[in-house]
Amino acid sequence: MTIGIIGAGALGTSVARALAKVGIEATISNSRGPETLADLVKDLGPTIKAGTVAQAAAADIVLLAVRWEDAELVVKALPAWNGRIVIDGTNPVAFLDEGSPERNDPTNPLAAYGIKAIDLGGTPSTEVIAGFLPGARVVKAFNHNDVNVLAEPAVNGGQRVLFYSGDDAAAKAEVGGLLTKMGFFAVDLGSQATGGPLAQLPFGALSTSNFIKV
């Protein structure tokens, strides 16, 4: 089983770090090219290598770890998925520029955090993402926690709880197994229609949760 990560921001880097800690190999990529990730992969160790977005996308399991506004453009430029698994780690939020008047918008409860929700008209965000990924088996995961804690699945003798959901049972089993190997306590929330909205930032009932299984 090969693993690719599209996006080398806070989410992609944290997941790569968690993989590296247990010796799982992965290819991490960004839009600027593998040479820009030389320092990162040196820090992460020998099991994580830098590659192009296309190389990362060719893996058996691919984590999509890009900003919502970039997701469609990134994945539509890639070849057919042919049944490979894509873990959707995105959330439907837009990031606000520093100093932007929107940072002080009293109608936006998330302005203080530098983001605003994107209205999808009630459609679960992963359903939108899946529409950009014909032929992929999509599983939602890595999206409900603060990205900065994802590099540490083990906490004071316990395991950090990580939720996942999707409509393909076999794909979910593979993702759940991967999360377990990484050291997380993986919890299947069921179908995408049920589990996706529960864990989806910013307003899902389980979003921003940081449970520890002891």
C-alpha positions in Angstrom: 0.0 0.0 0.0 1.4 3.4 -1.0 0.4 6.7 0.5 0.4 10.2 -1.1 -0.3 13.6 0.4 -1.4 16.5 -1.8 -0.7 19.6 0.1 2.3 20.4 2.4 0.7 23.0 4.7 -0.2 22.4 8.3 -2.5 19.5 7.7 -0.3 17.6 5.2 2.8 18.2 7.2 1.2 17.0 10.5 -0.1 13.8 8.9 3.3 13.2 7.3 4.9 13.6 10.7 2.5 11.1 12.3 3.2 8.6 9.5 7.0 9.1 9.9 6.8 8.4 13.6 5.6 4.9 13.0 7.8 4.3 10.0 5.1 4.4 7.3 6.3 5.6 3.9 4.6 8.4 2.1 5.1 10.9 -0.7 4.2 14.5 0.1 3.7 17.2 -2.5 2.8 20.8 -3.1 2.1 23.1 -6.0 5.6 24.6 -6.0 7.5 21.3 -6.7 9.4 18.7 -4.7 12.6 20.8 -4.5 10.8 23.3 -2.2 10.1 20.4 0.3 13.8 19.4 0.7 14.1 20.8 4.3 10.8 19.4 5.3 11.5 15.8 4.2 15.0 16.0 5.8 13.3 16.9 9.1 10.7 14.2 8.7 13.2 11.4 8.0 13.8 8.7 5.5 10.2 7.3 5.2 8.8 10.5 3.8 9.9 11.7 0.4 8.9 14.7 -1.7 7.3 14.3 -5.1 5.1 16.0 -7.6 1.4 16.3 -7.1 0.9 13.7 -9.9 3.3 11.3 -8.1 1.5 11.7 -4.8 -1.9 11.3 -6.6 -0.7 8.0 -8.1 -0.6 6.3 -4.6 -3.1 3.7 -3.4 -4.3 6.1 -0.7 -4.2 9.8 -1.3 -4.8 12.5 1.4 -6.2 15.7 -0.1 -4.9 18.4 2.3 -5.4 21.6 0.4 -7.5 24.7 1.0 -11.1 24.3 0.0 -10.8 27.1 -2.6 -7.9 25.3 -4.3 -9.3 21.7 -4.2 -11.2 21.7 -7.5 -8.4 23.2 -9.5 -5.8 20.8 -8.0 -7.7 17.6 -8.5 -9.2 18.3 -11.9 -5.7 18.6 -13.4 -4.9 15.0 -12.4 -5.5 11.7 -14.3 -8.3 9.3 -13.7 -8.5 7.8 -10.2 -9.5 4.3 -11.2 -10.8 3.2 -7.8 -7.9 4.6 -5.7 -8.8 5.9 -2.3 -8.9 9.6 -1.6 -9.1 10.8 2.0 -10.8 14.2 2.0 -9.2 16.3 4.7 -10.8 19.6 3.5 -13.4 21.8 5.1 -15.7 24.4 3.4 -14.1 27.5 4.9 -12.3 30.5 3.3 -9.3 32.0 4.9 -9.4 35.8 5.5 -6.3 37.9 4.7 -4.6 39.6 7.6 -5.9 43.2 8.0 -9.0 42.4 5.9 -12.2 44.2 7.0 -13.8 40.8 7.0 -11.7 40.0 10.0 -14.0 42.3 12.0 -17.3 41.3 10.4 -19.8 41.1 13.3 -22.0 38.8 11.3 -19.3 36.2 11.0 -18.8 34.2 14.2 -15.6 32.8 12.8 -14.0 36.1 11.9 -11.8 36.1 15.0 -10.3 32.8 13.8 -9.5 34.2 10.4 -12.0 32.1 8.5 -15.5 32.2 7.2 -17.9 29.4 6.3 -18.7 28.7 2.7 -22.4 28.0 2.2 -23.0 24.8 0.4 -26.7 24.9 0.6 -26.9 21.9 3.0 -24.8 19.6 0.8 -22.1 17.7 2.8 -18.7 19.1 1.8 -17.3 15.7 0.9 -20.1 15.2 -1.6 -18.9 18.3 -3.4 -15.3 17.1 -3.2 -16.3 13.6 -4.5 -17.8 15.3 -7.5 -14.3 16.5 -8.5 -12.9 13.0 -8.1 -14.8 10.7 -10.6 -13.6 7.1 -10.1 -12.2 7.7 -6.6 -13.4 6.0 -3.5 -13.7 8.9 -1.1 -13.4 8.7 2.7 -13.6 11.7 5.0 -11.0 12.0 7.8 -8.4 14.3 9.4 -10.7 17.3 9.2 -12.4 17.6 12.6 -9.3 18.3 14.8 -6.9 21.1 15.1 -4.2 20.2 12.6 -1.5 20.9 15.1 -2.4 17.9 17.3 -2.5 15.4 14.4 1.2 14.8 14.6 0.7 13.3 18.1 -1.7 10.3 18.0 -0.5 9.1 21.4 -1.4 11.3 24.4 -0.4 10.6 28.0 -0.8 6.8 27.5 -4.1 7.2 25.5 -5.0 7.5 21.8 -6.3 10.5 20.1 -9.8 9.8 18.6 -10.1 10.3 14.9 -13.4 10.1 13.1 -13.9 8.9 9.5 -16.9 8.3 7.3 -17.7 7.2 3.7 -19.9 5.1 1.5 -17.4 2.5 0.4 -17.0 -0.1 3.1 -13.8 -1.5 1.8 -12.2 1.9 1.4 -13.2 2.8 4.9 -11.7 -0.4 6.3 -8.4 0.5 4.6 -8.4 4.0 6.0 -9.5 2.8 9.4 -6.6 0.4 9.4 -4.2 3.1 8.4 -5.4 5.4 11.2 -5.0 2.6 13.7 -1.4 1.8 12.5 -0.6 5.5 13.0 -1.7 5.2 16.6 -5.1 6.9 16.5 -8.3 5.4 18.0 -10.3 5.3 14.8 -14.1 5.7 15.0 -16.3 5.0 12.0 -19.2 7.5 11.8 -21.0 5.6 9.1 -22.1 6.9 5.7 -21.0 10.2 4.2 -24.4 11.6 4.5 -24.5 10.8 8.2 -20.9 11.1 9.4 -19.7 13.8 7.1 -21.8 16.7 8.5 -21.1 15.6 12.1 -17.3 16.1 11.7 -17.4 18.9 9.1 -15.9 22.2 10.2 -17.0 24.7 11.1 -20.4 23.8 12.6 -20.5 20.0 12.8 -21.5 18.6 16.2 -18.1 16.8 16.4 -16.0 19.4 14.8 -13.0 20.7 16.8 -13.5 17.8 19.2 -10.3 16.4 20.7 -11.2 13.2 22.5 -8.7 10.9 24.0 -9.4 7.2 24.4 -7.7 5.9 27.6 
